[in-house]
């Protein structure tokens, strides 16, 4: 008698249950224990797989999606990739408005997944008709039988992580987690995890990484939207020039601002020292940890979970490009290029 074939029905069955991995070298000599929730193990290589599947399946349950319908969304790249992947499996068309700040790698990946991609200027106001927010809204109104995911203002974004990521972290740490550190963009990941974890233990501290040029940290501290905080920055999927309702500020204890340069080098250092090929926002979250350690924020009893949201392969033309790093002025006396590529002459070629 043959054993049954042990195969997943499709790639969507692989979403979630990502590993928790102990960090060693990047936290050497730090007090406390540090762990990475490595979301690149999702089939779409990011934590956005979770919300894409959850929101689409909820729309199906509500009868909002018919066969052949169109999914429309605003994205910096990862959510779009996840939506395109889910759309392929479920038979939907996918149309995406993408920020021009997104790496070429992400944009090309979206197109490769069959999505129709509209690249919009990054450094315009959120209410500018050219912004990726407004372009997505326009496309939704123009395309019949479409739904707009609207992750920045959709509480299902939070709900997806409340039902999956938060419980996974609690279980994987045996309830011993004391701090959660996560980059905050739409706010769905950090808010959903915070909601679940604080229900289990209200003493768990929730820390968000924010970018210089973003309004989130000041809004958290003052409840005021300050447009003077806004200026261009390079990190994708972190920070905002508007206030997303999917960010539950009351559940977040602290925001830490990180720079483009520090976050890029920290991501590269994680890759080189831990063997985890991480993205730009993973570097940002880890950089927030470094800054808090310098302020003696943690102690020997701290058990800190840092969410690494995506995979480094999406940033080959950015933080993993020596040319791009040099063009940004990110190499100086403290940070040198680590280019280690040597081309050997092909001795078999004809002279």
C-alpha positions as CSV (number, residue, x, y, z in Angstrom):
1,X,0.0,0.0,0.0
2,X,1.4,3.4,-1.0
3,X,1.7,6.1,1.5
4,X,-0.5,9.2,0.8
5,X,1.2,12.1,-1.0
6,X,2.1,14.7,1.5
7,X,1.7,17.9,-0.4
8,X,0.1,21.3,0.2
9,X,-2.9,22.1,-1.9
10,X,-1.4,25.4,-2.9
11,X,1.1,28.0,-1.7
12,X,-1.6,29.8,0.4
13,X,-1.5,26.9,2.8
14,X,2.0,27.9,3.7
15,X,1.1,31.4,5.1
16,X,1.8,31.9,8.7
17,X,3.5,29.8,11.4
18,X,6.8,31.5,10.6
19,X,9.8,30.7,12.8
20,X,11.1,32.5,15.9
21,X,14.9,32.6,15.6
22,X,17.3,33.5,18.4
23,X,19.6,36.4,17.6
24,X,23.2,36.0,18.6
25,X,25.9,38.0,16.9
26,X,24.0,41.3,16.3
27,X,23.2,41.4,20.1
28,X,26.5,40.2,21.4
29,X,27.1,41.5,24.9
30,X,23.6,42.9,25.2
31,X,21.6,42.3,28.4
32,X,18.6,40.2,27.8
33,X,17.5,37.7,25.1
34,X,16.6,38.7,21.6
35,X,14.6,36.8,19.0
36,X,13.5,37.5,15.4
37,X,10.1,36.7,14.0
38,X,11.3,36.0,10.5
39,X,8.3,36.7,8.2
40,X,10.3,36.0,5.0
41,X,9.3,32.3,5.6
42,X,5.9,33.1,4.2
43,X,5.5,32.0,0.6
44,X,5.3,35.6,-0.6
45,X,8.4,36.4,1.5
46,X,6.7,38.9,3.8
47,X,4.2,39.4,6.6
48,X,1.8,40.9,4.1
49,X,0.7,37.4,3.0
50,X,-1.3,37.3,6.2
51,X,-3.4,40.4,5.5
52,X,-3.8,39.7,1.8
53,X,-5.3,36.2,2.4
54,X,-7.4,37.4,5.4
55,X,-8.9,40.4,3.7
56,X,-9.7,38.7,0.4
57,X,-11.3,35.7,2.2
58,X,-13.4,38.0,4.3
59,X,-14.6,39.8,1.2
60,X,-15.5,36.4,-0.3
61,X,-17.4,35.5,2.9
62,X,-19.3,38.7,2.6
63,X,-20.1,38.1,-1.1
64,X,-18.1,41.2,-2.2
65,X,-16.0,39.2,-4.7
66,X,-17.3,37.5,-7.7
67,X,-15.2,35.2,-10.0
68,X,-13.0,37.3,-12.3
69,X,-13.3,40.4,-10.0
70,X,-10.4,42.9,-9.6
71,X,-8.4,43.5,-6.5
72,X,-7.1,47.2,-6.2
73,X,-4.6,48.4,-3.7
74,X,-2.1,51.0,-2.7
75,X,1.3,49.4,-1.8
76,X,5.0,50.0,-1.3
77,X,5.4,46.5,-2.8
78,X,5.0,43.7,-0.3
79,X,1.2,43.9,0.1
80,X,0.9,44.1,-3.7
81,X,3.0,41.0,-4.2
82,X,0.9,39.1,-1.6
83,X,-2.3,40.2,-3.2
84,X,-1.0,39.3,-6.7
85,X,-0.1,35.8,-5.3
86,X,-3.5,35.3,-3.7
87,X,-5.3,36.6,-6.8
88,X,-3.5,34.1,-9.0
89,X,-4.7,31.2,-6.9
90,X,-8.2,32.5,-6.5
91,X,-8.7,33.7,-10.1
92,X,-8.9,37.5,-9.6
93,X,-7.3,40.3,-11.5
94,X,-4.9,42.5,-9.5
95,X,-4.3,46.2,-10.1
96,X,-1.8,48.1,-7.9
97,X,-0.8,51.7,-7.3
98,X,2.9,51.7,-6.2
99,X,5.1,54.4,-4.8
100,X,8.1,55.3,-7.0
101,X,10.2,54.9,-3.8
102,X,9.7,51.2,-4.0
103,X,12.7,49.3,-5.3
104,X,12.9,48.2,-8.9
105,X,13.1,44.7,-7.6
106,X,9.6,45.0,-6.0
107,X,8.1,46.7,-9.0
108,X,9.4,44.0,-11.4
109,X,8.2,41.3,-9.1
110,X,4.7,42.7,-9.1
111,X,4.6,42.7,-12.9
112,X,6.1,39.2,-13.0
113,X,3.2,38.0,-10.8
114,X,0.7,39.3,-13.4
115,X,-0.4,42.5,-11.7
116,X,-1.1,45.7,-13.6
117,X,1.2,48.2,-11.9
118,X,0.8,52.0,-11.8
119,X,4.0,53.7,-10.4
120,X,3.2,57.0,-8.7
121,X,5.5,59.8,-7.5
122,X,6.5,59.3,-3.9
123,X,7.1,62.8,-2.7
124,X,3.7,64.3,-3.1
125,X,1.0,64.9,-0.5
126,X,-1.4,62.1,0.3
127,X,-4.3,64.1,-1.1
128,X,-2.5,64.9,-4.4
129,X,-4.3,63.2,-7.3
130,X,-1.0,61.7,-8.4
131,X,-0.3,60.0,-5.0
132,X,-0.6,56.3,-4.9
133,X,-3.5,56.6,-2.4
134,X,-5.6,58.7,-4.8
135,X,-4.6,56.7,-7.9
136,X,-5.8,53.5,-6.2
137,X,-9.1,55.2,-5.3
138,X,-9.6,56.4,-8.8
139,X,-8.8,53.0,-10.3
140,X,-11.4,51.4,-8.0
141,X,-14.1,53.8,-9.2
142,X,-13.2,53.2,-12.8
143,X,-13.0,49.4,-12.7
144,X,-16.3,47.5,-12.5
145,X,-16.6,44.7,-10.0
146,X,-13.5,45.7,-8.1
147,X,-12.7,46.0,-4.4
148,X,-10.2,48.4,-2.8
149,X,-8.2,46.7,0.0
150,X,-7.3,50.0,1.6
151,X,-4.9,48.5,4.1
152,X,-4.2,51.9,5.8
153,X,-7.8,52.3,6.8
154,X,-9.0,48.6,7.0
155,X,-9.2,47.1,10.5
156,X,-9.0,43.6,8.9
157,X,-5.3,44.5,8.5
158,X,-5.1,44.6,12.3
159,X,-7.4,41.6,12.7
160,X,-5.1,39.3,10.5
161,X,-2.2,39.8,12.9
162,X,-4.4,39.6,16.0
163,X,-5.5,36.2,14.9
164,X,-2.2,34.8,13.6
165,X,1.1,36.7,14.3
166,X,0.3,37.7,17.9
167,X,-0.8,34.2,19.0
168,X,2.2,32.6,17.3
169,X,4.7,34.9,19.2
170,X,2.9,34.2,22.5
171,X,3.1,30.5,21.9
172,X,6.7,30.5,20.6
173,X,8.0,32.4,23.6
174,X,6.0,30.4,26.1
175,X,4.4,33.6,27.2
176,X,7.8,34.9,28.3
177,X,8.0,37.9,25.9
178,X,8.6,41.2,27.6
179,X,9.0,43.5,24.6
180,X,7.8,43.6,21.0
181,X,9.7,45.7,18.5
182,X,8.2,46.2,15.0
183,X,8.4,48.7,12.2
184,X,5.2,50.7,11.8
185,X,3.8,51.6,8.4
186,X,0.1,50.9,8.0
187,X,0.3,49.8,11.7
188,X,-1.5,46.5,11.1
189,X,1.3,44.2,12.2
190,X,2.3,46.1,15.4
191,X,-1.4,46.9,16.4
192,X,-2.7,43.4,15.8
193,X,0.2,41.8,17.7
194,X,-0.1,44.4,20.5
195,X,-3.8,43.8,20.9
196,X,-3.4,40.0,21.4
197,X,-0.2,40.2,23.5
198,X,-1.5,42.8,25.9
199,X,-4.7,40.7,26.4
200,X,-2.4,38.0,27.6
201,X,-0.1,40.2,29.6
202,X,-0.7,44.0,29.8
203,X,2.9,44.6,31.0
204,X,4.4,43.6,27.6
205,X,5.9,46.8,26.1
206,X,5.1,47.5,22.5
207,X,7.7,49.5,20.6
208,X,7.3,50.9,17.1
209,X,10.2,52.0,14.8
210,X,9.4,55.1,12.8
211,X,11.3,57.0,10.1
212,X,12.6,60.6,10.2
213,X,10.3,62.3,7.7
214,X,7.2,60.5,9.1
215,X,4.4,61.8,11.3
216,X,3.7,58.7,13.4
217,X,6.0,59.3,16.5
218,X,4.9,62.9,17.1
219,X,1.2,62.0,16.5
220,X,1.6,59.2,19.1
221,X,3.0,61.7,21.6
222,X,0.8,64.7,21.0
223,X,-2.3,63.4,19.1
224,X,-1.6,66.2,16.6
225,X,-0.8,65.7,12.9
226,X,2.2,67.9,12.1
227,X,2.8,68.4,8.4
228,X,6.2,70.0,9.2
229,X,7.4,66.5,10.2
230,X,7.1,65.3,6.6
231,X,10.1,65.2,4.3
232,X,11.4,62.6,1.9
233,X,13.1,59.5,3.2
234,X,14.3,56.2,1.7
235,X,13.0,53.4,3.8
236,X,10.1,51.6,2.3
237,X,7.1,50.3,4.2
238,X,8.0,52.4,7.3
239,X,6.4,55.6,8.6
240,X,3.7,57.6,7.0
241,X,2.7,61.1,5.8
242,X,-0.8,60.5,7.0
243,X,-2.4,58.9,10.1
244,X,-3.7,55.3,9.3
245,X,-6.7,54.2,11.3
246,X,-5.1,50.7,11.2
247,X,-2.5,52.0,13.6
248,X,-3.9,51.7,17.1
249,X,-1.8,54.2,18.9
250,X,-3.3,53.5,22.3
251,X,-1.7,50.0,22.2
252,X,1.8,51.2,21.4
253,X,3.9,52.3,24.3
254,X,6.8,53.9,22.5
255,X,8.1,55.0,19.1
256,X,11.7,55.2,18.2
257,X,13.0,57.2,15.2
258,X,15.6,55.6,13.0
259,X,17.6,57.0,10.1
260,X,17.8,55.7,6.5
261,X,21.5,55.2,6.7
262,X,21.6,53.4,10.1
263,X,18.7,51.1,9.1
264,X,20.4,50.1,5.8
265,X,23.7,49.2,7.5
266,X,21.9,47.4,10.3
267,X,20.0,45.3,7.7
268,X,23.3,44.4,6.0
269,X,24.9,43.6,9.3
270,X,22.1,41.2,10.2
271,X,22.5,39.4,6.9
272,X,26.3,39.1,7.3
273,X,26.3,38.1,11.0
274,X,23.1,36.1,11.5
275,X,22.7,34.5,8.0
276,X,19.2,35.9,7.7
277,X,18.8,37.8,4.4
278,X,16.5,40.6,5.7
279,X,14.9,43.7,4.1
280,X,15.2,47.4,4.8
281,X,12.5,47.6,7.5
282,X,14.0,44.6,9.3
283,X,17.1,46.7,9.7
284,X,15.0,49.6,10.9
285,X,13.4,47.5,13.6
286,X,16.7,46.2,14.7
287,X,18.2,49.6,14.7
288,X,15.5,50.7,17.2
289,X,16.7,47.9,19.4
290,X,20.3,49.1,19.2
291,X,19.3,52.6,20.2
292,X,17.2,51.4,23.1
293,X,20.1,49.2,24.3
294,X,22.3,52.3,24.3
295,X,19.8,53.9,26.6
296,X,19.8,50.9,29.0
297,X,16.1,50.2,28.1
298,X,16.4,46.5,28.6
299,X,17.8,44.3,31.4
300,X,19.0,40.8,31.8
301,X,15.5,39.5,32.2
302,X,14.2,41.1,29.0
303,X,13.0,38.8,26.3
304,X,12.6,40.9,23.2
305,X,10.9,39.8,20.0
306,X,11.8,41.8,16.8
307,X,9.7,41.4,13.7
308,X,11.7,41.0,10.5
309,X,8.9,41.7,8.0
310,X,10.4,40.7,4.6
311,X,13.3,39.2,2.6
312,X,16.4,41.0,1.4
313,X,16.0,39.8,-2.2
314,X,13.5,42.7,-2.6
315,X,16.3,45.3,-2.0
316,X,19.1,44.1,-4.3
317,X,18.9,47.4,-6.3
318,X,18.9,49.3,-3.0
319,X,20.6,48.5,0.3
320,X,22.4,45.4,-1.2
321,X,23.7,47.4,-4.1
322,X,27.2,48.9,-3.4
323,X,26.5,51.5,-6.1
324,X,23.2,52.6,-4.5
325,X,24.7,52.8,-1.0
326,X,27.5,54.9,-2.4
327,X,25.1,57.2,-4.3
328,X,23.2,57.8,-1.1
329,X,26.4,58.8,0.7
330,X,26.0,55.8,3.1
331,X,29.7,54.8,3.0
332,X,32.0,56.9,5.3
333,X,34.9,56.3,7.8
334,X,32.6,54.3,10.0
335,X,30.8,52.3,7.3
336,X,32.8,50.9,4.4
337,X,31.8,49.1,1.3
338,X,32.0,45.3,1.7
339,X,32.1,44.5,-2.0
340,X,33.8,41.2,-2.5
341,X,33.3,40.3,-6.1
342,X,36.2,39.3,-8.3
343,X,35.9,38.5,-12.0
344,X,38.4,36.0,-13.3
345,X,39.4,36.2,-16.9
346,X,38.0,33.4,-19.0
347,X,41.2,31.7,-20.2
348,X,39.2,29.6,-22.7
349,X,37.9,32.6,-24.7
350,X,39.4,33.2,-28.1
351,X,42.0,35.9,-28.3
